[in-house]
């Protein structure tokens, strides 16, 4: 199903998504595309951890996840953030359903490095059949990146890598990282297209830094098969219009030779 488009909404952008964003989802559907949302929830998780006086340290950019932290992660992602997004989509006339990796064995994972990160996992399998069935019923899946291993243990999964795994497993047409920035900026100018080699140079030079690094790495990892490009866009701009005037940074594996 090459008409699938996977949208990853960052935790910092979920609360700020405007009516314009949801109107753009409607446009995608009208154009015959089948959108799926994978979302994060970092700020909401931090807020609840602080409220409960639970320490949640970061190691290598990943939230070290103890069992206590995992309870908060699941409560926040699968509960508060997921259902808020589903309500907004349904209010906009987009039939949607909230899911976590626990539902129908949607996302399976294994620990990245338990000693170092705790219950932080990488996706090993996606139940594509379940997602396709929902899309065929014109129901849009909204996925919280909490996954299970074979023994039923819960894992916190980085939303960027979860979205990339979903897009790759479904042979999606496109993966779009919805952020609060217009794309990759260099000297205050938007880079419209970048390749793998250019990304590495931009990371080394510090142009791509902080939270943008896992985004571009996940983007590069997901490029295979029918998924030829990944886009980083500002969710509240007209970036999800389906014509040629997309606004954002397109990441490609190689430069096209004309």
C-alpha positions in Angstrom: 0.0 0.0 0.0 2.2 2.8 -1.3 -0.4 5.5 -0.6 0.4 5.4 3.2 2.0 8.5 4.7 3.3 8.2 8.3 3.3 11.5 10.3 5.5 11.7 13.4 4.3 14.4 15.8 6.8 15.4 18.4 5.8 15.7 22.0 6.6 19.5 22.0 4.3 20.1 19.0 1.3 18.0 20.0 -0.2 20.7 22.2 0.5 23.4 19.7 -1.1 21.8 16.6 -3.5 24.3 15.0 -6.7 23.8 13.2 -4.6 24.2 10.0 -2.7 21.0 10.8 -6.0 19.0 11.1 -7.3 20.6 7.9 -4.1 19.4 6.2 -4.8 15.8 7.3 -8.2 16.1 5.7 -6.5 17.3 2.4 -4.2 14.3 2.5 -7.2 11.9 2.8 -9.0 13.7 0.1 -6.0 13.3 -2.2 -6.3 9.5 -1.7 -3.5 9.1 0.9 -3.8 7.1 4.0 -2.3 8.9 7.0 -1.0 7.3 10.2 0.2 9.3 13.2 3.0 8.2 15.6 3.4 10.7 18.5 5.8 11.5 21.3 5.1 13.1 24.6 8.4 14.2 26.2 7.2 17.5 27.9 4.0 15.8 29.3 6.1 12.9 30.6 8.6 15.3 32.3 5.7 17.3 33.8 4.2 14.2 35.5 7.6 12.8 36.6 8.4 16.2 38.3 4.9 16.2 39.9 5.5 12.8 41.3 9.2 13.5 42.3 10.4 10.7 40.1 13.9 11.1 38.6 14.1 10.6 34.9 17.7 11.0 33.7 18.8 11.2 30.1 21.6 9.0 28.7 22.8 9.7 25.2 19.6 11.6 24.4 17.4 8.7 25.6 15.3 8.8 28.8 16.7 6.2 31.1 13.6 4.2 32.0 13.1 2.4 35.3 9.9 0.5 35.9 8.6 3.5 37.9 9.4 5.8 34.9 7.8 3.3 32.5 4.5 3.5 34.4 4.5 7.3 33.9 5.6 7.0 30.2 2.7 4.6 29.5 0.2 6.6 31.4 1.1 9.8 29.6 1.7 8.5 26.1 -1.2 5.9 25.9 -3.5 8.0 28.0 -3.3 11.8 28.0 -1.4 12.5 24.8 -2.9 9.8 22.6 -6.5 10.5 23.6 -6.1 14.3 23.2 -4.9 13.8 19.6 -7.7 11.3 18.9 -10.3 13.7 20.2 -8.9 16.6 18.1 -8.9 14.4 14.9 -12.4 13.2 15.5 -13.6 16.8 16.2 -12.0 17.7 12.8 -14.2 14.9 11.1 -11.3 12.4 10.8 -12.3 9.0 12.1 -9.3 7.8 14.2 -8.4 5.3 16.9 -5.8 5.5 19.6 -3.4 2.5 19.9 -0.3 1.6 21.8 2.1 -1.1 21.0 0.3 -3.4 23.5 -2.9 -3.3 21.4 -3.0 -6.3 19.1 0.7 -6.9 19.5 1.1 -3.8 17.3 4.7 -3.0 18.3 7.2 -5.6 19.4 10.6 -4.5 20.8 13.8 -5.6 22.5 16.0 -3.7 24.9 18.7 -1.5 23.3 21.0 -1.9 26.3 19.2 -2.7 29.6 22.1 -1.9 31.8 22.6 1.5 30.3 19.1 2.7 29.4 16.6 0.4 31.3 13.3 -0.2 29.6 14.2 1.5 26.3 13.6 -0.5 23.2 14.0 -0.8 19.5 11.2 -2.0 17.3 11.7 -5.5 16.0 8.2 -6.1 14.5 5.1 -4.1 13.5 1.7 -5.8 13.1 1.1 -4.3 9.6 -2.1 -6.4 9.1 -3.8 -4.6 12.0 -2.9 -1.2 10.6 -4.0 -2.1 7.1 -7.3 -3.4 8.3 -8.0 -0.1 10.1 -6.9 2.0 7.0 -9.2 -0.1 4.8 -12.1 0.8 7.1 -11.1 4.5 6.7 -10.0 4.7 10.3 -6.8 6.6 11.0 -4.4 4.9 13.6 -2.8 7.2 16.2 0.1 5.3 17.8 1.8 5.8 21.1 5.3 4.3 21.0 5.0 1.9 23.9 6.0 -1.6 22.8 6.2 -5.2 24.3 8.8 -7.9 24.0 8.0 -11.6 23.6 7.6 -12.0 27.4 5.1 -9.0 27.5 7.6 -6.6 29.1 6.9 -2.9 28.3 9.4 -0.7 26.6 9.7 3.0 26.0 10.5 3.6 22.3 11.8 6.8 20.8 8.9 8.2 18.7 11.2 9.1 15.8 12.5 5.5 15.5 9.0 4.0 16.0 7.6 6.2 13.2 10.5 5.1 10.9 9.9 1.4 11.8 6.1 1.8 11.0 6.8 3.5 7.7 9.4 1.0 6.7 7.2 -2.0 7.6 4.3 -0.7 5.6 6.3 0.4 2.5 4.9 3.9 3.1 5.0 6.5 0.4 6.4 9.1 2.7 7.5 9.7 6.3 7.0 13.2 7.6 8.5 14.5 10.9 6.1 17.2 12.1 8.0 19.6 14.3 7.9 23.2 15.5 10.6 24.3 13.0 10.3 24.6 9.2 13.0 22.0 8.5 16.8 22.1 8.6 18.2 25.6 8.6 21.7 26.7 7.6 22.7 30.3 8.1 18.9 31.1 8.6 18.1 29.6 5.2 15.9 26.5 4.7 17.7 23.5 3.1 15.1 22.1 0.8 16.9 18.9 0.0 19.8 17.1 1.7 21.4 13.7 1.2 23.0 11.2 3.6 26.5 12.5 3.0 25.4 16.1 3.6 23.6 15.1 6.8 26.7 13.6 8.3 28.7 16.8 7.4 25.9 19.0 8.9 26.0 17.0 12.2 29.8 17.2 12.4 29.7 21.0 11.8 26.9 21.5 14.4 24.3 22.8 12.0 22.2 19.7 12.8 22.2 19.4 16.6 20.2 18.5 19.7 16.8 16.8 19.1 17.2 17.2 15.3 20.0 14.5 15.3 17.8 11.5 16.2 15.2 12.8 13.6 17.6 12.8 10.7 19.2 9.5 11.8 15.8 7.9 12.0 15.0 9.4 8.6 18.1 7.9 7.0 17.5 4.5 8.6 14.0 4.4 7.2 15.0 5.1 3.5 14.6 1.8 1.7 12.3 0.2 -0.8 9.4 2.4 -1.8 10.2 5.0 0.9 12.5 7.2 -1.2 12.4 10.4 0.9 11.6 11.7 4.3 10.4 15.2 5.1 10.9 17.5 8.1 8.1 20.1 8.3 6.5 22.7 10.6 3.1 21.2 11.5 1.3 24.6 11.6 2.5 25.8 8.2 1.0 24.7 4.9 3.6 21.9 4.8 1.2 19.0 4.3 -0.5 20.3 1.2 -0.4 17.6 -1.5 0.8 19.8 -4.4 4.4 20.5 -5.3 4.7 23.5 -3.0 5.7 21.6 0.1 7.5 23.6 2.7 10.2 21.7 4.6 13.4 19.8 4.2 13.4 16.6 2.1 16.0 14.0 3.1 17.1 11.6 0.3 19.5 8.7 0.2 21.4 9.9 -2.9 21.4 12.9 -5.2 19.4 12.3 -8.4 21.5 12.4 -11.5 19.8 14.4 -14.2 
